[in-house]
Amino acid sequence: MRIVVDTNIFVGACLGTGTAGQVIAACIQSQFTPIMSTTLFLEYEDVLSLDSLFAHCRLELSEREELLNIFLAHCEWFRAFLSLTT
């Protein structure tokens, strides 16, 4: 099953809150196929750089980046197109 994993789920997994870690683990174990776009990827990168957000995180920045890289390796990439109609 393909899913979109919003950044709040990834942040939750890093912080160890709720079931977010289970969602990321399921993606890494190929139970789900996460869908990724360039825009979403850039949001992930921006969020990971927010030191204040991760002040009490159980993972260091290098560990969060490693988790993101592992997660990204399981993603299916797609090109998102914006259609403007008048």
N, C-alpha and C positions, 0 to 999 in steps of 0.2 A: 504494500500500500504506500502510495506517495503522500508525503505530508510536508507542510511548510512549518519550519521550526522558527518561531519569532525569537528575537534576541532576548526577550525576557525569560524564555525557557532556558536558554544557554546560560544566562546570568544566574538563574535559580539553581542550575546544576552546579555551577562553580561555587555558589554560596552554600550549597547543601540544603536547600529549602524545598519542601513539598515533594512532589513526584517528578520534578523537572529532570533530576538525575536519571530516573528510570526511562524517560523519553529519550534522552541523549544516548543512554546505554543501549536501548532498543535499536536506535539508528546505527550505532557502531556494530551491533550484532546482526545487522541486516534484517531485522524484523520489520523495519520501516525504511523507505527510501526518502530521505530528506531532499527537497527541491531547493536549489540555490540560484540566485541571480546576482549579477554584479552589484546592483543596488543594495540587496540584502547583505551581501558580503561586506560592502563598505560600511554598512551600519554595524555589523559585528566588529569590524576593526575599530570603529569609533568608540563603541561601548567598552571594548576591552582596554582602551587607553584611559578610561576614567578611574584614576586612582582612588578618588573619594568613594566611588561605588563599591570598590573591592577592599576597603580599609579593614574589614573584619573577615575577609575571605580565607578559606582554608587552603586555597591554592595561590602560589606565587604567580607573578606575571608570566614567567617562562612556562610554568605548568599549564596556565590557562591557554597560552598560545599553542602549546603542544596538544592539548585537548581539542582546540579548534582545528588544528591541522589534521588530526585523526578523524574528527567529525567531517571535515571538508572532503576527505578522501572517500567518504561514503555518500557524498551528495551527487545528485543528478543536476547538472547545470542546464539552465535554459535562458534564452534571450527574452527579456520582457519588452514588449512594445507598448507605447502609449499611443492611443488613438484619440485624436481630438476631433470632435464633430461640432459643427456650428449650426 
